[in-house]
Amino acid sequence: MNQTRRFTAIVAVMLLGFAGLSFVESRDHGKDFEIAKNMEIFSNLYKEINTYYVDEVEPGKLMRTGIDAMLESLDPYTNYISESQIQGFRLILGGKHSGIGADTKDVNGKITVTMAYEGFPADKAGVQTGDIIKSVDGKSTAGKSSEDIDDILKGSPGTSVELVLERPGTAKEIKVSILRDEVKVPNVPYSGMVSDGVGYLNLTTFTQDAGKNVSDAVKALKKEDAGLKGVIVDLRGNGGGLLREAINVCNVFVPKGEEVVVTRGKVKDWDRSFRTLNAPVDEDIPVVVLIDNGSASASEIVSGVIQDLDRGVLLGQRSYGKGLVQNTRDVGYNSKVKLTTAKYYIPSGRCIQSVSYKDGEPVDVPDSKRGAFKTRNGRKVLDGGGVKPDKMLMDEGLSNVLEGLNKEHLIFRYATEYKQKNQKIADVKSFKFTNYDDFVNFVAKESFSFESGTETMLKELAEKSKDDGYYDLVQSDIQSIRGKILENKKNDLRKYQKEITGAIEKEIVGRYYYKKGQIEIGLRNDNEIKEAISLFNNPAEYKKLLKN
């Protein structure tokens, strides 16, 4: 028996064995025959492809395609995790992995360090944000993706990896040897005072110890200012994490013994009620929670609980809408499947899960189709489609010119050049970028161009008019509009100077003060932070929002 036939036989035995196992585990015996039949069809289909397909097939790749297609038909959160992806999965769960402590990205075709985390191996070895990785352990990075390089850089603590770096502004290549270690990414990278009597903390993910770290941050804020008027909890862009840590974060502001989440699924023995277990840090201090459409899962549990118990005010935009609970199951050979096993329900009894998906994204649910529930004070709240803030704020988004600058990595590259010319800058609170003309000249040398949303629509209009036979009629109008747009675009770097300067300051500060510094300086021009501060300074409005 040749190797491919032997592999086919093994796969067939495994698949049929799995089908047999379903007779033991399945609670719906009426489906057992369908499971066994379809698993046998799948096995036979693979055998035919493996034996007779014109080209050689890669068993692992072919099976992965089938697995992914099957799981994609369920929901966006049910995923197969192969052995090679386990390190990344552990990072999601625990906020830690073994490696060098640096993020990379393909910047204009070169694998570039986009963040070297403070105090971790890469940083200690002198690796800087903006460095280009030319080779890893003597092997060129040319043609490799940043994901490929990240996988290579991860490894067991105590093992070493050799990098050859190109540093913009430096003629010689830099060789470094880095000893891998456990890397734990902080889930509360910044907390501090943002105004007289107003504290702020940023929670980026619900990994291990998120509750403890939020608790410690609030205690530190109370210690720093005995007259603390309120705390801003920033959950914008926080995609969630561990359910138990969501409960622990709630417990910072909610009394012991309060039921905050109930989970219900197909396996009734797994249904659970979760209550807070500890005395809160402060159950009376005013709280404002910032959310946006990137706040999901555990973020929605925390913000939803705060809203349902009328414990604080939510500001921002409607959250993502993920009311599902995932668990992992071992499926052999050091791989796992992460699958949705339940929905969660917050104190009002609502589930914020979006009812349907399109292209893996939640479909907006109109309020008329959402169930009504009541908060503890009797305020009306709705289920499905995410958590709606108590005070909705417009998402300002980015200007087209700033999106274009980011797409071409021009601000990132300028900050790298700036760091080579300036070894020190002022502290975060004092730093201001004042040489905007230098940035404009830098952009001019790079032949920067970007396409606005209007230009994209004009291009589509031109194509459609050609299809419909009207192009000759509208051609001159389209060209006239395009000319006016181009003329105005020349001034966009000046028109949006304040917004672009803020982005430059954030990127530059990250080179000297790491992630913590980036968050701190980003608060300077954050209108939602200003809105939260205003709310704390107006107790009557704060209380009114919790009653209406």
LOVEX-155451 format. One record per residue (C-alpha): residue number from 1; residue in one letter; x, y negated, z negated. Coordinates in steps of 0.02 Angstrom, whole numbers. Example, Ala and Ser with C-alpha at 12.3 -4.5 7.8 and 13.67 -1.06 7.14 Angstrom:
BEGIN
   n res     px     py     pz
   1   A    615    225   -390
   2   S    684     53   -357
REM end
This chain:
BEGIN
   n res     px     py     pz
   1   M      0      0      0
   2   N     78   -168     53
   3   Q     87   -318    -65
   4   T    -65   -411      2
   5   R   -173   -255     -1
   6   R   -116   -217   -177
   7   F   -161   -395   -230
   8   T   -331   -378   -147
   9   A   -364   -217   -243
  10   I   -315   -299   -406
  11   V   -429   -448   -371
  12   A   -573   -332   -330
  13   V   -550   -236   -492
  14   M   -540   -399   -591
  15   L   -695   -472   -509
  16   L   -796   -314   -531
  17   G   -734   -303   -709
  18   F   -796   -479   -738
  19   A   -963   -432   -663
  20   G   -971   -285   -782
  21   L   -930   -399   -928
  22   S  -1080   -506   -885
  23   F  -1194   -361   -932
  24   V  -1126   -374  -1109
  25   E  -1126   -564  -1125
  26   S  -1277   -613  -1023
  27   R  -1435   -654  -1119
  28   D  -1542   -646   -963
  29   H  -1531   -465   -906
  30   G  -1638   -505   -754
  31   K  -1487   -594   -679
  32   D  -1363   -452   -709
  33   F  -1393   -369   -541
  34   E  -1378   -535   -447
  35   I  -1213   -571   -536
  36   A  -1141   -399   -497
  37   K  -1201   -405   -316
  38   N  -1129   -576   -280
  39   M   -963   -538   -366
  40   E   -946   -384   -255
  41   I   -987   -488   -100
  42   F   -855   -615   -154
  43   S   -726   -477   -178
  44   N   -764   -399     -9
  45   L   -760   -569     77
  46   Y   -588   -607      4
  47   K   -525   -435     57
  48   E   -581   -464    237
  49   I   -500   -637    244
  50   N   -339   -575    166
  51   T   -327   -426    285
  52   Y   -385   -496    451
  53   Y   -369   -687    450
  54   V   -249   -741    588
  55   D   -126   -830    473
  56   E    -56   -783    303
  57   V   -161   -851    160
  58   E    -99   -907    -10
  59   P   -202   -810   -138
  60   G   -188   -939   -277
  61   K   -230  -1086   -164
  62   L   -377   -997    -81
  63   M   -450   -942   -248
  64   R   -427  -1117   -321
  65   T   -525  -1191   -176
  66   G   -667  -1069   -209
  67   I   -666  -1101   -397
  68   D   -665  -1290   -376
  69   A   -807  -1285   -249
  70   M   -911  -1178   -366
  71   L   -885  -1291   -516
  72   E   -914  -1451   -416
  73   S  -1093  -1392   -386
  74   L  -1127  -1406   -574
  75   D  -1069  -1573   -645
  76   P   -911  -1681   -638
  77   Y   -851  -1621   -808
  78   T   -847  -1433   -784
  79   N   -670  -1397   -723
  80   Y   -545  -1257   -704
  81   I   -378  -1290   -791
  82   S   -235  -1188   -719
  83   E    -80  -1140   -816
  84   S     17  -1282   -732
  85   Q   -112  -1409   -791
  86   I   -113  -1356   -974
  87   Q     13  -1491  -1026
  88   G    -99  -1627   -957
  89   F   -251  -1549  -1040
  90   R   -162  -1548  -1207
  91   L   -123  -1732  -1184
  92   I   -308  -1768  -1158
  93   L   -357  -1671  -1314
  94   G   -219  -1717  -1433
  95   G   -142  -1871  -1357
  96   K     26  -1785  -1352
  97   H    134  -1678  -1240
  98   S    317  -1635  -1220
  99   G    416  -1740  -1098
 100   I    513  -1902  -1081
 101   G    377  -2030  -1122
 102   A    359  -2120   -955
 103   D    224  -2142   -824
 104   T    265  -2142   -638
 105   K    176  -2197   -481
 106   D    209  -2203   -295
 107   V    250  -2386   -261
 108   N    276  -2417    -76
 109   G    335  -2239    -47
 110   K    454  -2232   -196
 111   I    425  -2140   -360
 112   T    431  -2283   -485
 113   V    422  -2292   -675
 114   T    265  -2393   -716
 115   M    281  -2381   -905
 116   A    419  -2320  -1021
 117   Y    338  -2297  -1191
 118   E    424  -2382  -1336
 119   G    531  -2269  -1445
 120   F    516  -2113  -1338
 121   P    657  -2021  -1245
 122   A    652  -2119  -1081
 123   D    652  -2286  -1173
 124   K    793  -2230  -1287
 125   A    895  -2176  -1136
 126   G    878  -2349  -1059
 127   V    747  -2311   -926
 128   Q    650  -2469   -883
 129   T    481  -2503   -806
 130   G    513  -2536   -621
 131   D    656  -2410   -606
 132   I    645  -2301   -450
 133   I    678  -2115   -480
 134   K    791  -2056   -338
 135   S    818  -1878   -399
 136   V    775  -1760   -542
 137   D    903  -1627   -590
 138   G    994  -1655   -426
 139   K    839  -1637   -317
 140   S    779  -1785   -216
 141   T    607  -1858   -252
 142   A    582  -1901    -68
 143   G    418  -1831     -6
 144   K    359  -1789   -182
 145   S    204  -1861   -264
 146   S    207  -1944   -435
 147   E    104  -1796   -500
 148   D    240  -1676   -440
 149   I    374  -1778   -530
 150   D    271  -1795   -689
 151   D    252  -1605   -695
 152   I    441  -1584   -678
 153   L    477  -1714   -813
 154   K    367  -1623   -938
 155   G    448  -1478  -1029
 156   S    493  -1400  -1195
 157   P    563  -1514  -1331
 158   G    752  -1506  -1339
 159   T    777  -1470  -1154
 160   S    865  -1600  -1049
 161   V    829  -1677   -880
 162   E    949  -1777   -770
 163   L    884  -1929   -676
 164   V    965  -2038   -545
 165   L    884  -2211   -546
 166   E    886  -2359   -429
 167   R    858  -2522   -522
 168   P    803  -2670   -414
 169   G    935  -2806   -426
 170   T   1072  -2682   -473
 171   A   1191  -2619   -339
 172   K   1245  -2456   -421
 173   E   1136  -2305   -451
 174   I   1108  -2263   -635
 175   K   1126  -2085   -699
 176   V   1041  -2039   -863
 177   S   1022  -1878   -961
 178   I    862  -1872  -1062
 179   L    821  -1748  -1200
 180   R    636  -1705  -1193
 181   D    535  -1723  -1351
 182   E    355  -1724  -1409
 183   V    270  -1880  -1342
 184   K    119  -1946  -1434
 185   V     31  -2090  -1347
 186   P    -50  -2208  -1476
 187   N   -240  -2212  -1465
 188   V   -246  -2379  -1557
 189   P   -103  -2469  -1468
 190   Y   -148  -2640  -1538
 191   S   -242  -2721  -1681
 192   G   -230  -2895  -1752
 193   M   -316  -3060  -1785
 194   V   -388  -3149  -1632
 195   S   -462  -3297  -1724
 196   D   -483  -3364  -1900
 197   G   -575  -3227  -1993
 198   V   -599  -3115  -1839
 199   G   -502  -2953  -1819
 200   Y   -481  -2847  -1663
 201   L   -433  -2668  -1625
 202   N   -414  -2579  -1460
 203   L   -458  -2393  -1453
 204   T   -405  -2318  -1287
 205   T   -452  -2134  -1309
 206   F   -528  -2017  -1439
 207   T   -378  -1905  -1462
 208   Q   -319  -1829  -1626
 209   D   -322  -1948  -1775
 210   A   -423  -2082  -1683
 211   G   -537  -2100  -1835
 212   K   -391  -2115  -1955
 213   N   -302  -2241  -1844
 214   V   -459  -2349  -1828
 215   S   -482  -2337  -2017
 216   D   -302  -2390  -2048
 217   A   -320  -2535  -1926
 218   V   -477  -2601  -2012
 219   K   -394  -2586  -2183
 220   A   -243  -2682  -2118
 221   L   -355  -2820  -2047
 222   K   -446  -2835  -2214
 223   K   -279  -2845  -2304
 224   E   -214  -2976  -2183
 225   D   -367  -3088  -2204
 226   A   -467  -3070  -2365
 227   G   -605  -3178  -2289
 228   L   -629  -3068  -2136
 229   K   -791  -3119  -2049
 230   G   -799  -2976  -1926
 231   V   -710  -2842  -1825
 232   I   -709  -2821  -1636
 233   V   -695  -2640  -1580
 234   D   -641  -2633  -1398
 235   L   -700  -2475  -1309
 236   R   -691  -2546  -1132
 237   G   -621  -2418  -1012
 238   N   -617  -2284  -1148
 239   G   -670  -2122  -1062
 240   G   -696  -2024  -1223
 241   G   -613  -1871  -1297
 242   L   -644  -1768  -1453
 243   L   -819  -1764  -1526
 244   R   -756  -1749  -1705
 245   E   -653  -1906  -1683
 246   A   -806  -2001  -1621
 247   I   -893  -1952  -1784
 248   N   -740  -2006  -1884
 249   V   -736  -2176  -1798
 250   C   -921  -2200  -1837
 251   N   -883  -2155  -2017
 252   V   -767  -2308  -2032
 253   F   -924  -2417  -2030
 254   V  -1065  -2294  -2074
 255   P  -1102  -2220  -2248
 256   K  -1059  -2043  -2298
 257   G  -1191  -1911  -2258
 258   E  -1269  -2005  -2111
 259   E  -1323  -1895  -1966
 260   V  -1243  -1971  -1811
 261   V  -1248  -1836  -1675
 262   V  -1348  -1680  -1636
 263   T  -1292  -1562  -1496
 264   R  -1412  -1442  -1409
 265   G  -1378  -1318  -1269
 266   K  -1424  -1149  -1195
 267   V  -1341  -1049  -1335
 268   K  -1449  -1099  -1482
 269   D  -1324  -1029  -1607
 270   W  -1205  -1168  -1550
 271   D  -1329  -1310  -1584
 272   R  -1259  -1421  -1720
 273   S  -1294  -1576  -1822
 274   F  -1146  -1688  -1866
 275   R  -1143  -1802  -2017
 276   T  -1013  -1922  -2081
 277   L   -907  -1839  -2216
 278   N   -815  -1981  -2302
 279   A   -844  -2147  -2386
 280   P   -836  -2287  -2255
 281   V   -700  -2417  -2251
 282   D   -832  -2554  -2244
 283   E  -1018  -2527  -2214
 284   D  -1065  -2712  -2222
 285   I   -938  -2810  -2120
 286   P  -1010  -2874  -1955
 287   V   -953  -2772  -1805
 288   V   -953  -2811  -1618
 289   V   -918  -2667  -1500
 290   L   -860  -2707  -1323
 291   I   -912  -2583  -1188
 292   D   -914  -2576   -998
 293   N   -953  -2452   -860
 294   G   -789  -2363   -900
 295   S   -844  -2326  -1079
 296   A   -900  -2144  -1079
 297   S   -936  -1992  -1187
 298   A   -863  -2017  -1361
 299   S   -863  -2206  -1330
 300   E  -1049  -2195  -1298
 301   I  -1076  -2094  -1456
 302   V   -991  -2228  -1561
 303   S  -1074  -2376  -1473
 304   G  -1243  -2286  -1471
 305   V  -1234  -2243  -1656
 306   I  -1186  -2422  -1700
 307   Q  -1336  -2482  -1599
 308   D  -1461  -2351  -1661
 309   L  -1419  -2386  -1843
 310   D  -1418  -2574  -1811
 311   R  -1244  -2574  -1886
 312   G  -1170  -2695  -1759
 313   V  -1194  -2785  -1594
 314   L  -1143  -2717  -1424
 315   L  -1073  -2838  -1294
 316   G  -1025  -2809  -1113
 317   Q  -1096  -2702   -974
 318   R  -1198  -2542   -973
 319   S  -1090  -2390  -1015
 320   Y  -1052  -2245   -898
 321   G  -1190  -2124   -950
 322   K  -1109  -1960  -1006
 323   G  -1214  -1874  -1137
 324   L  -1136  -1701  -1112
 325   V  -1026  -1595  -1225
 326   Q   -886  -1486  -1155
 327   N   -801  -1335  -1231
 328   T   -654  -1235  -1164
 329   R   -650  -1048  -1136
 330   D   -497   -943  -1099
 331   V   -508   -856   -930
 332   G   -341   -767   -931
 333   Y   -162   -798   -875
 334   N   -146   -954   -985
 335   S   -286  -1041   -891
 336   K   -451  -1109   -955
 337   V   -619  -1170   -897
 338   K   -688  -1329   -974
 339   L   -876  -1318   -958
 340   T  -1027  -1415  -1012
 341   T  -1116  -1320  -1150
 342   A  -1234  -1448  -1227
 343   K  -1307  -1622  -1224
 344   Y  -1287  -1739  -1371
 345   Y  -1421  -1844  -1454
 346   I  -1387  -1997  -1561
 347   P  -1487  -2057  -1715
 348   S  -1636  -2130  -1621
 349   G  -1659  -1960  -1538
 350   R  -1607  -2017  -1366
 351   C  -1480  -1939  -1248
 352   I  -1390  -2066  -1139
 353   Q  -1346  -1940  -1002
 354   S  -1377  -1999   -824
 355   V  -1503  -1878   -751
 356   S  -1419  -1853   -582
 357   Y  -1256  -1876   -488
 358   K  -1204  -1929   -314
 359   D  -1026  -1895   -257
 360   G   -980  -1852   -435
 361   E  -1041  -2019   -504
 362   P  -1196  -2052   -610
 363   V  -1344  -2124   -516
 364   D  -1417  -2281   -594
 365   V  -1581  -2240   -681
 366   P  -1713  -2379   -673
 367   D  -1781  -2431   -843
 368   S  -1956  -2381   -788
 369   K  -1900  -2198   -783
 370   R  -1807  -2198   -949
 371   G  -1884  -2138  -1113
 372   A  -1911  -2267  -1252
 373   F  -1844  -2242  -1429
 374   K  -1826  -2350  -1583
 375   T  -1675  -2406  -1682
 376   R  -1680  -2406  -1872
 377   N  -1743  -2587  -1870
 378   G  -1875  -2542  -1740
 379   R  -1787  -2614  -1588
 380   K  -1830  -2530  -1423
 381   V  -1688  -2433  -1340
 382   L  -1692  -2319  -1188
 383   D  -1618  -2149  -1148
 384   G  -1530  -2095   -989
 385   G  -1409  -2196   -885
 386   G  -1291  -2253  -1022
 387   V  -1299  -2372  -1170
 388   K  -1362  -2546  -1131
 389   P  -1275  -2683  -1233
 390   D  -1376  -2794  -1349
 391   K  -1303  -2941  -1256
 392   M  -1263  -2911  -1073
 393   L  -1114  -3003  -1001
 394   M  -1075  -3018   -816
 395   D   -928  -2915   -756
 396   E   -820  -3048   -677
 397   G   -711  -2923   -585
 398   L   -554  -2975   -489
 399   S   -539  -3099   -348
 400   N   -500  -3025   -177
 401   V   -328  -3104   -177
 402   L   -282  -3027   -346
 403   E   -347  -2857   -289
 404   G   -237  -2875   -135
 405   L    -84  -2921   -239
 406   N   -112  -2770   -350
 407   K   -140  -2654   -202
 408   E     29  -2703   -130
 409   H    110  -2697   -304
 410   L    175  -2875   -283
 411   I    146  -2931   -462
 412   F    226  -2769   -525
 413   R    377  -2794   -413
 414   Y    393  -2977   -458
 415   A    393  -2934   -644
 416   T    532  -2807   -612
 417   E    635  -2942   -526
 418   Y    595  -3066   -666
 419   K    660  -2944   -797
 420   Q    827  -2928   -707
 421   K    848  -3118   -709
 422   N    785  -3146   -887
 423   Q    848  -3030  -1023
 424   K    739  -3113  -1156
 425   I    573  -3204  -1165
 426   A    476  -3289  -1305
 427   D    367  -3186  -1421
 428   V    198  -3133  -1352
 429   K     97  -3273  -1431
 430   S    215  -3408  -1366
 431   F    257  -3340  -1193
 432   K    187  -3434  -1044
 433   F    231  -3407   -861
 434   T    260  -3580   -786
 435   N    359  -3548   -625
 436   Y    211  -3510   -512
 437   D    298  -3585   -360
 438   D    432  -3451   -376
 439   F    298  -3316   -369
 440   V    217  -3397   -217
 441   N    386  -3398   -129
 442   F    412  -3215   -176
 443   V    243  -3170   -101
 444   A    280  -3269     57
 445   K    441  -3171     85
 446   E    341  -3010     73
 447   S    222  -3061    215
 448   F     73  -3033    101
 449   S    -98  -3012    180
 450   F   -263  -2947    116
 451   E   -437  -2915    183
 452   S   -581  -2997     94
 453   G   -751  -2915     72
 454   T   -824  -3037    199
 455   E   -691  -2990    327
 456   T   -732  -2806    301
 457   M   -915  -2844    334
 458   L   -870  -2945    489
 459   K   -770  -2799    555
 460   E   -919  -2684    526
 461   L  -1035  -2811    608
 462   A   -922  -2818    762
 463   E   -920  -2629    777
 464   K  -1109  -2617    754
 465   S  -1142  -2755    880
 466   K  -1036  -2661   1008
 467   D  -1138  -2503    978
 468   D  -1300  -2602    999
 469   G  -1239  -2699   1151
 470   Y  -1245  -2871   1067
 471   Y  -1058  -2903   1048
 472   D  -1046  -3030   1190
 473   L  -1185  -3131   1108
 474   V  -1106  -3138    934
 475   Q   -919  -3126    975
 476   S   -886  -3314    968
 477   D   -983  -3331    803
 478   I   -884  -3188    724
 479   Q   -719  -3264    781
 480   S   -771  -3435    716
 481   I   -815  -3365    544
 482   R   -655  -3263    541
 483   G   -553  -3418    580
 484   K   -633  -3515    437
 485   I   -599  -3372    317
 486   L   -416  -3361    369
 487   E   -395  -3548    343
 488   N   -468  -3537    168
 489   K   -367  -3381    124
 490   K   -208  -3482    142
 491   N   -261  -3578    -12
 492   D   -318  -3428   -114
 493   L   -152  -3409   -206
 494   R   -177  -3586   -270
 495   K   -365  -3573   -293
 496   Y   -347  -3422   -408
 497   Q   -185  -3477   -490
 498   K   -253  -3462   -668
 499   E   -316  -3284   -642
 500   I   -157  -3229   -554
 501   T    -47  -3311   -686
 502   G   -136  -3211   -820
 503   A    -99  -3050   -726
 504   I     84  -3100   -704
 505   E    102  -3140   -889
 506   K     29  -2971   -935
 507   E    147  -2877   -819
 508   I    301  -2974   -875
 509   V    263  -2956  -1060
 510   G    246  -2768  -1036
 511   R    429  -2763   -982
 512   Y    484  -2831  -1151
 513   Y    346  -2787  -1275
 514   Y    274  -2629  -1197
 515   K     90  -2580  -1199
 516   K     54  -2668  -1363
 517   G    116  -2833  -1292
 518   Q     12  -2813  -1134
 519   I   -147  -2791  -1234
 520   E   -108  -2936  -1349
 521   I    -73  -3061  -1211
 522   G   -223  -2999  -1112
 523   L   -336  -3060  -1252
 524   R   -281  -3239  -1219
 525   N   -397  -3264  -1070
 526   D   -527  -3131  -1111
 527   N   -700  -3210  -1101
 528   E   -784  -3062  -1185
 529   I   -670  -3082  -1336
 530   K   -715  -3267  -1341
 531   E   -900  -3219  -1336
 532   A   -877  -3099  -1482
 533   I   -785  -3230  -1584
 534   S   -926  -3353  -1548
 535   L  -1052  -3225  -1611
 536   F   -960  -3203  -1776
 537   N   -958  -3392  -1795
 538   N  -1146  -3394  -1772
 539   P  -1217  -3272  -1903
 540   A  -1396  -3320  -1861
 541   E  -1378  -3262  -1680
 542   Y  -1287  -3104  -1736
 543   K  -1431  -3059  -1853
 544   K  -1562  -3104  -1723
 545   L  -1487  -2982  -1598
 546   L  -1506  -2842  -1726
 547   K  -1690  -2880  -1753
 548   N  -1754  -2910  -1576
REM end
